[in-house]
């Protein structure tokens, strides 16, 4: 999970401006926007698939390659001044537990 450090909070159009910026970036870099959930993006590269969900100024993502996850986080940190919050523990009031046996949401 990544969180945007430098936000546009003071502006009336901040949410729209941020969404335009991140949407343009993702599309320019080969991510497909879901036609039904506009804050959901998918990028396929060979056998690897990355899913990204955008919620306000948080990115939640999953990828089936650890090296690509680390590369994605570094790019996002540099491009958008984001911080890495580590593994997701809570999201929208849900507790998320990630372990070797799987991911549990309660």
DSSP file (Angstrom, degrees, kcal/mol; ACC not computed):
  #  RESIDUE AA STRUCTURE BP1 BP2  ACC     N-H-->O    O-->H-N    N-H-->O    O-->H-N    TCO  KAPPA ALPHA  PHI   PSI    X-CA   Y-CA   Z-CA
    1    1 A X              0   0    0      0, 0.0    84,-2.6     0, 0.0    85,-0.5   0.000 360.0 360.0 360.0 133.5    0.0    0.0    0.0
    2    2 A X  E     -AB  59  84A   0     57,-2.0    57,-2.1    82,-0.2     2,-0.4  -0.912 360.0-156.2-119.4 147.9    1.4    3.4   -0.9
    3    3 A X  E     -AB  58  83A   0     80,-2.4    80,-2.7    -2,-0.3     2,-0.3  -0.985  24.1-116.3-125.8 136.4    0.2    6.8    0.3
    4    4 A X  E     - B   0  82A   0     53,-2.1    78,-0.2    -2,-0.4     3,-0.2  -0.532  25.4-171.2 -69.4 126.6    0.7   10.1   -1.5
    5    5 A X  S    S+     0   0    0     76,-1.9     2,-1.0    75,-0.4    77,-0.2   0.932  75.4  47.7 -83.5 -53.0    2.9   12.5    0.5
    6    6 A X  S    S+     0   0    0     75,-0.7    -1,-0.2    74,-0.5     2,-0.2  -0.780  80.7 176.8 -96.2 100.6    2.6   15.7   -1.5
    7    7 A X        -     0   0    0     -2,-1.0     3,-0.2    -3,-0.2     7,-0.0  -0.462  41.5-127.6-102.5 172.7   -1.1   16.2   -2.1
    8    8 A X    >   +     0   0    0      1,-0.2     3,-2.1    -2,-0.2     6,-0.2  -0.094  57.9 140.0-103.9  30.6   -3.2   18.9   -3.7
    9    9 A X  T 3   +     0   0    0      1,-0.3     5,-0.2     5,-0.1    -1,-0.2   0.749  59.8  60.9 -53.6 -33.6   -5.4   19.2   -0.7
   10   10 A X  T 3  S+     0   0    0     -3,-0.2    -1,-0.3     4,-0.1     2,-0.3   0.658  88.7  88.0 -72.1 -14.0   -5.8   22.9   -0.7
   11   11 A X  S X  S-     0   0    0     -3,-2.1     3,-1.3     1,-0.1     4,-0.2  -0.602  73.8-138.0 -89.8 144.8   -7.4   23.0   -4.1
   12   12 A X  T 3  S+     0   0    0      1,-0.3     3,-0.3    -2,-0.3     4,-0.2   0.880 109.0  43.7 -63.2 -37.1  -11.1   22.7   -4.7
   13   13 A X  T 3> S+     0   0    0      1,-0.2     4,-2.9     2,-0.1    -1,-0.3   0.118  79.2 121.3 -95.4  20.9  -10.5   20.5   -7.7
   14   14 A X  H <> S+     0   0    0     -3,-1.3     4,-2.9     1,-0.2     5,-0.3   0.902  72.7  47.8 -55.2 -49.5   -7.8   18.4   -5.9
   15   15 A X  H  > S+     0   0    0     -3,-0.3     4,-2.3    -4,-0.2    -1,-0.2   0.921 115.7  45.0 -60.3 -42.2   -9.5   15.0   -6.2
   16   16 A X  H  > S+     0   0    0      2,-0.2     4,-2.3     1,-0.2    -1,-0.2   0.915 114.1  49.1 -66.7 -42.9  -10.2   15.5   -9.9
   17   17 A X  H  X S+     0   0    0     -4,-2.9     4,-2.3     2,-0.2    -2,-0.2   0.931 112.8  47.1 -63.1 -46.2   -6.7   16.9  -10.6
   18   18 A X  H  X S+     0   0    0     -4,-2.9     4,-2.7    -5,-0.2     5,-0.3   0.918 112.0  50.8 -61.4 -43.7   -5.1   13.9   -8.8
   19   19 A X  H  X S+     0   0    0     -4,-2.3     4,-2.4    -5,-0.3     5,-0.2   0.902 110.4  49.0 -63.2 -40.7   -7.3   11.4  -10.6
   20   20 A X  H  X S+     0   0    0     -4,-2.3     4,-2.4     2,-0.2    -1,-0.2   0.913 112.6  48.5 -63.1 -42.8   -6.4   13.0  -14.0
   21   21 A X  H  X S+     0   0    0     -4,-2.3     4,-2.2     2,-0.2    -2,-0.2   0.947 116.5  40.2 -64.2 -50.2   -2.6   12.9  -13.2
   22   22 A X  H  X S+     0   0    0     -4,-2.7     4,-2.7     2,-0.2     5,-0.2   0.878 115.3  52.5 -70.2 -36.9   -2.6    9.3  -12.0
   23   23 A X  H  X S+     0   0    0     -4,-2.4     4,-2.4    -5,-0.3     5,-0.2   0.927 111.0  46.9 -63.1 -45.6   -4.9    8.1  -14.7
   24   24 A X  H  X S+     0   0    0     -4,-2.4     4,-2.4    -5,-0.2    -2,-0.2   0.916 112.6  50.6 -61.5 -43.8   -2.8    9.7  -17.4
   25   25 A X  H  X S+     0   0    0     -4,-2.2     4,-1.3    -5,-0.2    -2,-0.2   0.945 111.8  46.3 -60.8 -49.2    0.4    8.2  -15.9
   26   26 A X  H  <>S+     0   0    0     -4,-2.7     5,-2.6     1,-0.2     3,-0.5   0.931 114.1  47.2 -61.5 -46.4   -1.1    4.7  -15.7
   27   27 A X  H ><5S+     0   0    0     -4,-2.4     3,-1.2     1,-0.2    -1,-0.2   0.889 110.7  52.5 -63.7 -38.6   -2.4    4.8  -19.3
   28   28 A X  H 3<5S+     0   0    0     -4,-2.4    -1,-0.2     1,-0.2    -2,-0.2   0.763 109.9  50.9 -66.7 -24.7    0.9    6.1  -20.6
   29   29 A X  T 3<5S-     0   0    0     -4,-1.3    -1,-0.2    -3,-0.5    -2,-0.2   0.074 126.5 -91.5-106.4  23.5    2.7    3.3  -18.9
   30   30 A X  T < 5S+     0   0    0     -3,-1.2    14,-0.4     1,-0.3     2,-0.3   0.595  77.8 138.3  87.3  12.3    0.6    0.4  -20.2
   31   31 A X      < -     0   0    0     -5,-2.6     2,-0.5    -6,-0.2    -1,-0.3  -0.726  44.4-139.6 -90.0 141.0   -2.0    0.0  -17.5
   32   32 A X  E     -C   42   0A   0     10,-3.6    10,-2.3    -2,-0.3     2,-0.4  -0.854  12.2-134.8-100.1 133.5   -5.6   -0.7  -18.6
   33   33 A X  E     -C   41   0A   0     -2,-0.5     8,-0.2     8,-0.2     2,-0.2  -0.725  25.1-114.7 -86.5 133.4   -8.4    1.1  -16.8
   34   34 A X        -     0   0    0      6,-2.9     6,-0.2     3,-0.5    -1,-0.1  -0.478  16.9-143.3 -64.9 130.0  -11.3   -1.1  -15.9
   35   35 A X  S    S+     0   0    0     -2,-0.2     3,-0.2     1,-0.2    -1,-0.1   0.706  98.6  39.7 -70.4 -17.0  -14.4    0.1  -17.8
   36   36 A X  S    S+     0   0    0      1,-0.3     2,-0.6     4,-0.1    -1,-0.2   0.791 122.7  35.9-101.3 -35.1  -16.7   -0.7  -14.8
   37   37 A X    >   -     0   0    0      3,-0.1     3,-1.8     1,-0.1    -3,-0.5  -0.899  70.0-167.0-120.8  98.0  -14.6    0.4  -11.9
   38   38 A X  T 3  S+     0   0    0     -2,-0.6    -1,-0.1     1,-0.3    -3,-0.0   0.610  84.2  59.0 -67.8 -12.1  -12.7    3.5  -13.0
   39   39 A X  T 3  S+     0   0    0     -6,-0.1    15,-3.1    15,-0.0     2,-0.4   0.113  91.0  88.5-100.1  20.8  -10.3    3.4  -10.0
   40   40 A X  E <   - D   0  53A   0     -3,-1.8    -6,-2.9    -6,-0.2     2,-0.3  -0.979  55.4-175.8-124.2 129.5   -9.1   -0.1  -10.9
   41   41 A X  E     -CD  33  52A   0     11,-3.0    11,-2.7    -2,-0.4     2,-0.4  -0.919   7.7-164.3-127.2 149.6   -6.1   -0.7  -13.3
   42   42 A X  E     -CD  32  51A   0    -10,-2.3   -10,-3.6    -2,-0.3     2,-0.4  -0.994   2.7-172.2-133.7 138.3   -4.6   -3.9  -14.7
   43   43 A X  E     - D   0  50A   0      7,-2.2     7,-2.6    -2,-0.4     2,-0.5  -0.985   5.7-168.0-132.2 124.2   -1.2   -4.4  -16.4
   44   44 A X  E     + D   0  49A   0     -2,-0.4     2,-0.3   -14,-0.4     5,-0.2  -0.926  11.5 170.4-111.9 133.4   -0.3   -7.7  -18.1
   45   45 A X  E >   - D   0  48A   0      3,-2.8     3,-2.1    -2,-0.5     2,-0.3  -0.812  64.8 -59.8-143.3  98.6    3.3   -8.4  -19.2
   46   46 A X  T 3  S-     0   0    0     -2,-0.3    -1,-0.1     1,-0.3     0, 0.0  -0.488 121.3 -13.1  64.7-125.5    3.8  -12.0  -20.2
   47   47 A X  T 3  S+     0   0    0     -2,-0.3     2,-0.4    -3,-0.1    -1,-0.3   0.475 120.7  93.0 -86.2  -2.3    3.0  -14.3  -17.3
   48   48 A X  E <   -D   45   0A   0     -3,-2.1    -3,-2.8    15,-0.0     2,-0.4  -0.739  51.5-175.7 -98.1 140.9    2.9  -11.4  -14.8
   49   49 A X  E     -D   44   0A   0     -2,-0.4    15,-0.9    -5,-0.2     2,-0.4  -1.000   6.2-164.6-134.8 133.7   -0.2   -9.4  -13.9
   50   50 A X  E     -DE  43  63A   0     -7,-2.6    -7,-2.2    -2,-0.4     2,-0.4  -0.973   2.1-164.3-119.5 134.5   -0.5   -6.4  -11.7
   51   51 A X  E     -DE  42  62A   0     11,-2.6    11,-2.2    -2,-0.4     2,-0.4  -0.961   7.9-172.7-114.8 133.3   -3.8   -5.1  -10.2
   52   52 A X  E     -DE  41  61A   0    -11,-2.7   -11,-3.0    -2,-0.4     2,-0.5  -0.994   7.6-167.7-130.1 129.4   -4.0   -1.6   -8.8
   53   53 A X  E     -DE  40  60A   0      7,-3.4     7,-2.8    -2,-0.4     2,-0.5  -0.969  10.5-154.3-114.0 131.2   -6.9   -0.1   -6.9
   54   54 A X  E     + E   0  59A   0    -15,-3.1     2,-0.4    -2,-0.5     5,-0.2  -0.910  14.5 177.0-107.1 126.1   -6.9    3.6   -6.3
   55   55 A X  E >   - E   0  58A   0      3,-2.7     3,-2.5    -2,-0.5     2,-0.6  -0.926  64.4 -60.2-131.9 109.1   -8.8    5.0   -3.3
   56   56 A X  T 3  S-     0   0    0     -2,-0.4    -2,-0.0     1,-0.3     0, 0.0  -0.407 122.9 -17.0  53.0-102.8   -8.5    8.8   -2.8
   57   57 A X  T 3  S+     0   0    0     -2,-0.6   -53,-2.1    -3,-0.1     2,-0.4   0.098 119.5  94.7-117.1  23.4   -4.7    9.1   -2.4
   58   58 A X  E <   -AE   3  55A   0     -3,-2.5    -3,-2.7   -55,-0.2     2,-0.5  -0.909  55.9-156.0-113.4 142.0   -3.9    5.5   -1.6
   59   59 A X  E     -AE   2  54A   0    -57,-2.1   -57,-2.0    -2,-0.4     2,-0.5  -0.973   6.3-170.6-114.3 129.1   -2.8    2.8   -4.0
   60   60 A X  E     + E   0  53A   0     -7,-2.8    -7,-3.4    -2,-0.5     2,-0.3  -0.983  19.2 170.6-116.7 128.1   -3.4   -0.9   -3.2
   61   61 A X  E     - E   0  52A   0     -2,-0.5     2,-0.3    -9,-0.2    -9,-0.2  -0.958  23.0-166.0-142.6 156.0   -1.7   -3.3   -5.5
   62   62 A X  E     + E   0  51A   0    -11,-2.2   -11,-2.6    -2,-0.3     2,-0.3  -0.996  11.7 173.1-141.5 141.8   -0.9   -6.9   -6.0
   63   63 A X  E     - E   0  50A   0     -2,-0.3   -13,-0.2   -13,-0.2     6,-0.1  -0.981  35.2-131.7-146.4 149.7    1.5   -8.5   -8.4
   64   64 A X  S    S+     0   0    0    -15,-0.9     2,-0.3    -2,-0.3   -14,-0.1   0.097  91.3  66.7 -95.4  24.8    2.7  -12.1   -8.9
   65   65 A X     >  -     0   0    0    -16,-0.1     4,-1.7     1,-0.1     3,-0.2  -0.916  65.5-155.7-145.1 116.6    6.4  -11.1   -8.9
   66   66 A X  H  > S+     0   0    0     -2,-0.3     4,-2.2     1,-0.2     5,-0.2   0.870  95.6  54.0 -60.6 -39.9    8.2   -9.7   -5.9
   67   67 A X  H  > S+     0   0    0      1,-0.2     4,-2.2     2,-0.2    -1,-0.2   0.886 108.2  49.7 -63.8 -38.2   10.8   -7.9   -7.9
   68   68 A X  H  > S+     0   0    0     -3,-0.2     4,-2.4     2,-0.2    -1,-0.2   0.839 107.9  54.4 -70.2 -31.7    8.2   -6.1  -10.0
   69   69 A X  H  X S+     0   0    0     -4,-1.7     4,-2.5     2,-0.2    -2,-0.2   0.945 109.9  46.6 -63.4 -47.7    6.4   -5.0   -6.8
   70   70 A X  H  X S+     0   0    0     -4,-2.2     4,-2.1     1,-0.2    -2,-0.2   0.902 112.7  49.7 -62.3 -41.1    9.6   -3.4   -5.5
   71   71 A X  H  X S+     0   0    0     -4,-2.2     4,-2.2     2,-0.2    -1,-0.2   0.914 110.6  50.4 -63.5 -42.7   10.3   -1.8   -8.9
   72   72 A X  H  X S+     0   0    0     -4,-2.4     4,-2.5     1,-0.2    -2,-0.2   0.921 109.8  50.4 -60.9 -45.3    6.7   -0.4   -9.0
   73   73 A X  H  X S+     0   0    0     -4,-2.5     4,-2.4     1,-0.2    -1,-0.2   0.908 110.3  49.6 -61.6 -41.9    7.0    1.0   -5.4
   74   74 A X  H  X S+     0   0    0     -4,-2.1     4,-2.1     2,-0.2    -1,-0.2   0.911 111.3  48.7 -64.6 -41.9   10.3    2.8   -6.3
   75   75 A X  H  X S+     0   0    0     -4,-2.2     4,-3.0     1,-0.2     5,-0.3   0.924 112.5  48.0 -63.3 -44.4    8.8    4.3   -9.4
   76   76 A X  H  X S+     0   0    0     -4,-2.5     4,-2.3     1,-0.2     6,-0.6   0.883 109.8  53.0 -65.0 -38.1    5.7    5.5   -7.5
   77   77 A X  H  X S+     0   0    0     -4,-2.4     4,-1.1    -5,-0.2    -1,-0.2   0.918 116.7  38.5 -62.2 -43.0    7.9    7.0   -4.7
   78   78 A X  H  < S+     0   0    0     -4,-2.1    -2,-0.2     2,-0.2    -1,-0.2   0.925 120.0  44.4 -73.9 -45.3   10.0    9.0   -7.2
   79   79 A X  H  < S+     0   0    0     -4,-3.0    -3,-0.2    -5,-0.2    -2,-0.2   0.868 132.7  16.0 -69.5 -38.7    7.2   10.0   -9.6
   80   80 A X  H  < S-     0   0    0     -4,-2.3   -74,-0.5    -5,-0.3   -75,-0.4   0.261  98.2-114.4-124.5  11.0    4.6   11.0   -7.0
   81   81 A X     <  +     0   0    0     -4,-1.1   -76,-1.9    -5,-0.2   -75,-0.7   0.944  59.0 163.9  52.8  53.9    6.5   11.4   -3.7
   82   82 A X  E     -B    4   0A   0     -6,-0.6     2,-0.4   -78,-0.2   -78,-0.2  -0.592  31.9-136.3 -98.1 161.1    4.7    8.5   -2.1
   83   83 A X  E     -B    3   0A   0    -80,-2.7   -80,-2.4    -2,-0.2     2,-0.6  -0.911  18.8-120.7-115.8 148.5    5.5    6.6    1.0
   84   84 A X  E     -B    2   0A   0     -2,-0.4   -82,-0.2   -82,-0.2     3,-0.1  -0.785  21.1-172.7 -88.6 117.8    5.4    2.8    1.4
   85   85 A X        -     0   0    0    -84,-2.6   -83,-0.1    -2,-0.6    -1,-0.1   0.383  35.8-133.8 -90.9   3.2    3.0    1.9    4.2
   86   86 A X        -     0   0    0    -85,-0.5    -1,-0.3     2,-0.1     3,-0.1  -0.350  60.0  -0.8  78.8-160.7    4.0   -1.8    4.1
   87   87 A X  S    S-     0   0    0      1,-0.1     2,-0.2    -3,-0.1    11,-0.0  -0.355  85.4-103.0 -64.6 141.8    1.5   -4.6    4.0
   88   88 A X        +     0   0    0      1,-0.2    10,-0.1    -2,-0.0     3,-0.1  -0.470  45.0 166.1 -68.0 131.3   -2.1   -3.6    4.3
   89   89 A X        +     0   0    0      1,-0.4     7,-3.4    -2,-0.2     2,-0.3   0.684  67.7  17.4-114.0 -36.6   -3.6   -4.1    7.8
   90   90 A X  E     +F   95   0B   0      5,-0.3    -1,-0.4     7,-0.0     2,-0.3  -0.997  60.0 173.4-138.5 142.3   -6.8   -2.1    7.6
   91   91 A X  E >  S-F   94   0B   0      3,-2.3     3,-2.0    -2,-0.3    -3,-0.0  -0.900  72.0 -19.1-152.4 121.4   -8.8   -0.8    4.6
   92   92 A X  T 3  S-     0   0    0     -2,-0.3     3,-0.1     1,-0.3    -2,-0.0   0.852 129.3 -47.7  50.2  41.8  -12.2    0.9    4.7
   93   93 A X  T 3  S+     0   0    0      1,-0.3     2,-0.4     0, 0.0    -1,-0.3   0.460 114.3 118.3  83.4   1.8  -12.9   -0.5    8.1
   94   94 A X  E <   -F   91   0B   0     -3,-2.0    -3,-2.3    11,-0.0     2,-0.4  -0.834  60.6-133.5-102.6 138.5  -11.9   -4.0    7.3
   95   95 A X  E     -F   90   0B   0     -2,-0.4    11,-2.5    -5,-0.2     2,-0.5  -0.759  20.2-160.9 -88.0 134.5   -9.0   -5.8    9.0
   96   96 A X  E     -G  105   0C   0     -7,-3.4     2,-0.5    -2,-0.4     9,-0.2  -0.973   6.8-170.9-120.8 122.8   -6.6   -7.5    6.6
   97   97 A X  E     -G  104   0C   0      7,-3.0     7,-3.1    -2,-0.5     2,-0.5  -0.962   5.5-166.6-115.6 121.0   -4.3  -10.3    7.7
   98   98 A X  E     +G  103   0C   0     -2,-0.5     2,-0.2     5,-0.2     5,-0.2  -0.927  22.9 141.9-112.4 126.5   -1.7  -11.5    5.3
   99   99 A X  E >   -G  102   0C   0      3,-2.5     3,-1.1    -2,-0.5    -2,-0.0  -0.822  64.8 -81.4-146.7-174.8    0.2  -14.7    5.9
  100  100 A X  T 3  S+     0   0    0      1,-0.2     3,-0.1    -2,-0.2    -2,-0.0   0.787 124.4  55.7 -65.2 -28.0    1.7  -17.8    4.3
  101  101 A X  T 3  S-     0   0    0      1,-0.3     2,-0.3     3,-0.0    -1,-0.2   0.574 122.2 -86.7 -82.9  -9.8   -1.7  -19.4    4.3
  102  102 A X  E <   -G   99   0C   0     -3,-1.1    -3,-2.5     2,-0.1     2,-0.5  -0.906  53.6 -51.2 138.3-167.1   -3.4  -16.6    2.4
  103  103 A X  E     -G   98   0C   0     -2,-0.3     2,-0.4    -5,-0.2    -5,-0.2  -0.950  45.9-164.7-114.2 126.8   -5.1  -13.3    2.9
  104  104 A X  E     -G   97   0C   0     -7,-3.1    -7,-3.0    -2,-0.5     2,-0.5  -0.939   1.7-166.1-116.5 132.9   -7.9  -13.0    5.4
  105  105 A X  E      G   96   0C   0     -2,-0.4    -9,-0.2    -9,-0.2    -2,-0.0  -0.965 360.0 360.0-118.9 129.9  -10.4  -10.1    5.6
  106  106 A X              0   0    0    -11,-2.5   -10,-0.1    -2,-0.5    -1,-0.1   0.343 360.0 360.0-142.2 360.0  -12.7   -9.6    8.5
